[in-house]
């Protein structure tokens, strides 16, 4: 209750500006951080929780249950920046091999990979190994018609960019869209270089434009 009262502005007339009356105290005492696009009580709670989690994950894992040990191992692997730098793009290249390589980063993908490439198998690998849903989202959840049982749901997955607006609207959306395409081109060039492939900027540009067109069709 005290926090709610602090976040109000009792000097404002609620009949003229109810938003200022209800939230004026918050607006006066908080500035949106440069690293955030918004700032609310939920963001503060999240920041506080992350500090607590950091402390928990950095404690010794002796005597922990297996689930806690896994979480601490994952955290340590993310914090081991020297090993991350040493491995460079190797984890990404290994992941690409698991899903059948990448045509834009392969000299003869159509001949060597496509004949044995199966979308069903690769989608299942993306889901099971990387928790990544592509084209189709599939999960088990409570049945809306009978909450005592679980069923398989099939749905559309999230898009490459945050929402459909990013693919069609102008202004800032268009600038993000252009940056998104440039990011894909940069990654493709990086992978080709790491695989000691010849430089072919026009080919990469053409292929990534096709990817963008496919994502746009899916978003539509």
N, C-alpha and C positions, 0 to 999 in steps of 0.2 A: 504494500500500500504506500509506503514512504517513497519507494522508487517511482511509482506512478505519479504521485503528487509532485515529485521533483521534476518530472518530465512535462508537467503542465505549465501553463502561463496564466495564472489566475487574474492577471491585470487585463487580459484581452477579453472582449465582449463575445461570448459564445454565439450570440445571435447574429453578429456581424462577421466573425472569422472563427468558426469552430475549430478549424485545423490548428490555428495559432494557439487557441485556448487549450486544446488537448495535447499538442506536441511542442509548443513554444519553448518550454524548459529544455527539452532534448535538443532542439535546434540551436539554442544559445550556448549549450555546454559541449557540443560535439561537432567536430569537423570531419568530413569524409577523408580518410587517409588517401594519399596519392596512389597507393597500391590497390585501392578498392574502387568499385563503381557504385557501391552503396554502403551504408553503415547503419545497422539497427541493433537492438538488444540481442537478437539472435547471433549476429556477427561477433558481438562481445563475448557471449557465452561460448561460441565456437572457439574463439581465440583462447579463452581461459581453459577450455577442455583440452586443446592441443598442448598447452603447457603441462597440464597434468599427465596426459598420455606420454609426452616426451620423457617426463620423469620416470614413469612406470616402465617404458620400453628400454631405458638406459640402465635399469637395475639388473643384477645378476639373474640368470635364468635357472640357477640350480634349484631343484625341487619343484619347478613349475610344471603345470599340466602341459601336455603336448601342444595344445592350441596356443598357449601363451608363448611357448618356446618358438613356435613357427612365426608368430608375430614379431618377436624380438630378432629372429634371424633375418626376416625381411627388412626390418628397420635398419639393422647393422649393414646389410648389403647395400641399401640405398645411401647410407652415410659414408661408405667406403669409397670416397671420391678418387683416391689414387688408383685403385683397381679399376674403377669405371673408366678413368682416362686411359689406363693401360690397355683395356680391352677394346676401346674405341668403338668401331661400328660392328665388331664381330657378333655380338648378340643379335643385332638386327639382321645381319646376313644369314645367321643360323635360323632365325625365325622365318625369313623369306624362303629358305630351302624347305622348311616344313610344309609350307602352303603352296609349294610348286613353283617357286621362284617368281620373278616379276618380268614381264615382257620388255618393259622399258630398260631394264638392267640386264638384259640377256641378248647375246648376239643372234641366236637362232632358236628362240623359245618355241615358235610355231612348229619347228621340226622335231626338237628334242624333248619338249615338255608337254605340249598340248595333246598329243595322241593318248597319253596315259593320265591326263589331268581330269579329275572328276569334281564338279562343283559340290555335289552332295558330301563327298569325303572332306573336301577342304573347308566347307562351312562348319562341319562337325568338329574339325581340328581347331578352327578359330574359336569356336564356342567352348570346347572342353579344355584346351591348353592355354588360351589367352583370354577367355571370358569376353570375347568380342563377337557381337552379333552383326552379321552383314547380310543385307537383303531380307532376311527373315529373323525375327526374334521368337524364341521358343523357351518356355519356362513352365515350371510346375507351381500351382498356387491353389488356394481354396476355391472350390466350385461355388460360383455365385448362386446357383440354384439349390445347393445342398452343402452347407458349410462343414459338414462332418466328413467330407471326403475331399481329396485333391485331384485335380485334372491337369492335363497338358494344355497350355494356352499357346496359340500362334498369333503373333502380332507383327506390326511393322517396327523396325528398330529405329534408333535415333539416327540423325543425319550426320554427315561429316562436320558441318557447321551447326551452331546451336539451334537454329530453327529455319523454317521454310523461307522466312523473310530475307535471310541473308543471300538467297539464290536469285531473288527477283526484284527486290526494292533498290532504289537508288540511294544517293547521299552516302552516309557512313557505311551502310550495308554494302554498297558497291566497292568502297575502298577496302573493306574487309575481304570481300570476294576476290579482288585483285591480289591482295596480299596472300590469301589462301592458295591461289593458283601459283604464285611465285614461290611460296613455301614448298609446294609439291615439286616444282621444277628444281629447286635447290637440293632437295633430298635426293631426287633421282640422279642429278649430276654427281652428288657426293658418293652415292652407291656405285655408280659406274666407275668413278675414279678409284674407289677402294677395291674394285674388282679388276683394275688395270684394263678397263675397256677404253676404246678410242673415244675422243670427244666428238659428240654429235648433237650440238645444241638445238638444231632445227628439228631433229627427230624427237628429242625429249620434249620440246615445246609442243609439238604436234600430239604426242601421246598423252601428255598431261592435260591438254585441252580436251581430248576425248574423255578423259576421266571426269573433268569438270562438267562436260555435257551429259555424261551418264548420271552423275550425282544430281544435276539439275532436273533430269527427267524423273528420277526417283522422287525428288522433292515435290515435283508437280503431281 
